[in-house]
Amino acid sequence: MAQMLLKLNREEAEQWTVGGEAGKWKTEGPMSFYFNAVNRNKRSITLDLKKPEGRQVLLELAKTSDVLIENFVPGKADELGIGYDVVSGINQAIIYASISGYGPSGPYERRAGYDAIAAAEAGLMHITGGPGQPPARAQTGKGQKLDASLFETQISLLINIGANWLNMGLEGKRFGNAHPSLAPYDTFQTKDGYLAVGANNDRQFKILAERLGKPELLDDSRFKTNAARVQHRKAIDTVVADVIKEKTLDEWMKALEGSGLAHGPVNTIERAFAHPQIQARNMVESIPVEEVASGSVKMIGVPVKFSSNPGQIRTRAPYLGEHTDEVLKEIGYSEGDIDALREKAVV
């Protein structure tokens, strides 16, 4: 999201990235191609937001910023004193984007989550194969033509894999549900299903080892760091798989609950729509449709919620030409004008 904003408004926008442990995903050299690819166009600062001085620096930056993006577990930004209420209090015009695993409400709001975990719980993995300033128009009074192609969109999804090829000639490999730069980060078979687990850093690997009942993994030189675990991916994945297959999915969900480790079941579509977050976050809506026996049709809700206007599905899809008269009248056409267009088969 942030990278796209900078791409679209490179002359006006500046971005500050607050450093964290995830930036250490590298094996050799000062910076991995992966990290470079996903953080280009940005400037980076380091702040300890647990200290009053660090918080104050961030709030000073927020005073003159257009957008603030955070991906803390919901509630953490408020605990640090940099939540939306505080930031909007010093900059009413700021756009404050919060990205989280499950959203800021509902029974799973405090659960950690990564993309693979979300894909598992939302049912997608079940049906997928393995292997700063005002907008330019407000400044200039002129709009722009936007063009997008399916091909270029797909190429852009290769951002880190593509960087490896362009700079080192490394062909991309098939990792299935695994992560090329993190381990263990995959789906593992339980007694009665599959569990997605993502140990994103050394702290989370420690949690995983302890919850698996395998604290000795922490003393194994092959697994001391993420780089070492990636190098010995097969070994660590085998150990994790052997332990996880001994219990049911529900048993592992209970064992990992509250651990801070990103995890989740690989849900079928049926189980995905029975997920407690679906109702809590209004992700299924019913819209009136007279033509069906029930009088309504269920639709998937709006996934991005605005604080002042959460968004909703207001109407069914229109029939062909259903609003022709209505729209033409709005722009000044009379009944006679519209009839004349119909006679000529224009509308």
Residue pairs with C-beta under 8 A, 6 or more apart in sequence:
1 69
1 97
1 99
2 15
2 17
2 42
2 67
2 69
3 38
3 39
3 40
3 41
3 42
5 13
5 15
5 67
6 13
6 15
6 41
6 42
7 41
9 132
9 133
9 135
9 136
10 41
12 132
12 133
12 136
12 139
13 66
13 132
13 133
14 43
14 132
15 41
15 42
15 43
16 42
16 43
16 44
16 45
16 61
17 39
17 42
17 43
17 44
17 45
18 44
18 45
18 46
18 47
18 49
18 58
19 44
19 45
19 46
19 47
21 201
21 202
21 203
22 200
22 201
23 35
23 39
24 201
24 226
25 32
25 34
25 35
25 181
25 182
25 226
26 32
26 34
26 35
26 227
27 227
27 230
32 181
33 160
33 163
33 164
33 167
33 168
34 160
34 163
34 164
34 180
34 181
36 163
37 159
37 160
37 162
37 163
38 159
38 160
45 57
47 54
47 57
47 58
48 54
49 55
49 58
49 80
49 82
50 80
55 80
55 81
55 82
58 82
59 82
59 86
59 87
59 90
62 68
62 82
62 87
62 90
62 91
62 94
63 90
63 91
64 91
65 91
65 94
65 132
66 93
66 94
66 95
66 132
66 133
66 134
67 94
67 95
67 96
67 97
67 132
68 87
68 94
68 95
68 96
68 97
69 97
69 98
69 99
70 77
70 82
70 96
70 97
70 98
70 99
71 98
71 99
71 100
72 80
72 98
72 100
73 100
73 101
73 110
73 111
73 112
74 98
74 100
74 102
74 103
74 104
74 105
74 109
74 110
75 104
75 109
75 110
77 83
77 84
77 98
78 85
78 86
84 96
84 98
84 307
87 94
87 96
88 94
88 96
96 307
98 104
100 109
100 113
101 108
101 111
101 112
101 113
101 114
101 117
101 118
101 262
102 108
102 109
102 111
102 113
102 277
102 281
103 109
103 277
103 280
103 281
103 305
105 280
105 281
106 276
106 277
106 279
106 280
106 281
107 276
107 277
107 280
108 276
108 277
108 280
111 262
112 260
112 261
112 262
113 262
113 264
114 185
114 198
114 200
114 262
116 125
116 177
116 179
116 185
116 186
116 187
116 196
116 198
117 196
117 197
117 198
117 262
117 263
117 264
118 264
119 125
119 128
119 177
119 196
120 177
120 187
120 194
120 195
120 196
120 264
120 265
120 266
120 267
121 196
121 264
121 265
121 266
121 267
121 272
121 275
122 267
122 272
122 275
123 267
123 268
123 269
123 271
123 272
123 273
125 177
125 187
125 196
125 266
126 266
126 267
126 268
126 269
126 272
127 269
130 176
130 177
131 174
131 175
131 176
133 139
136 142
136 144
137 143
137 144
155 162
158 165
158 172
160 180
160 181
161 172
161 180
164 170
164 172
165 171
165 172
173 180
176 186
176 187
177 186
177 187
177 196
178 185
178 186
178 233
178 237
179 185
179 186
179 198
181 226
181 230
182 198
182 199
182 200
182 226
182 230
183 199
183 226
183 229
183 230
183 232
183 233
183 236
183 237
184 197
184 199
184 205
184 208
184 229
184 233
184 236
184 237
184 240
185 197
185 198
185 199
185 200
186 196
186 197
186 237
186 240
187 194
187 195
187 196
187 197
187 266
188 194
188 195
188 196
188 197
188 237
188 240
188 241
188 244
188 245
189 195
189 241
189 244
189 245
190 244
190 245
190 247
190 248
190 249
190 251
190 252
191 245
191 246
191 247
191 248
191 249
192 248
192 249
193 248
193 249
193 265
193 266
194 249
194 265
194 266
195 244
195 249
195 252
195 253
195 263
195 264
195 265
195 266
196 263
196 264
196 265
196 266
197 208
197 240
197 244
197 256
197 261
197 262
197 263
198 204
198 261
198 262
198 263
199 205
199 207
199 208
199 261
200 262
201 226
202 225
202 226
204 260
204 261
204 262
205 217
205 218
205 223
205 226
205 229
206 218
207 259
207 260
207 261
208 240
208 261
209 215
209 217
209 218
211 255
211 256
211 259
211 261
212 240
212 243
212 244
213 243
214 239
214 243
217 223
217 236
217 239
218 224
221 228
222 228
222 229
222 231
222 232
222 235
222 236
223 229
223 232
223 235
223 236
229 236
244 252
247 255
249 265
252 263
253 263
253 265
256 263
265 271
267 275
272 278
273 284
277 283
278 284
281 301
281 305
282 301
282 302
282 310
282 312
283 300
283 301
283 303
284 298
284 299
284 300
284 301
285 298
285 299
285 300
285 301
285 312
285 313
286 296
286 297
286 298
286 299
287 296
287 297
287 299
287 313
287 314
287 315
287 316
288 295
288 296
288 316
289 295
289 296
289 297
289 316
297 316
299 313
301 312
301 313
302 310
302 311
302 312
302 313
304 311
305 311
321 347
324 338
324 347
325 338
328 337
328 338
328 341
328 347
329 338
333 341
338 347
341 347
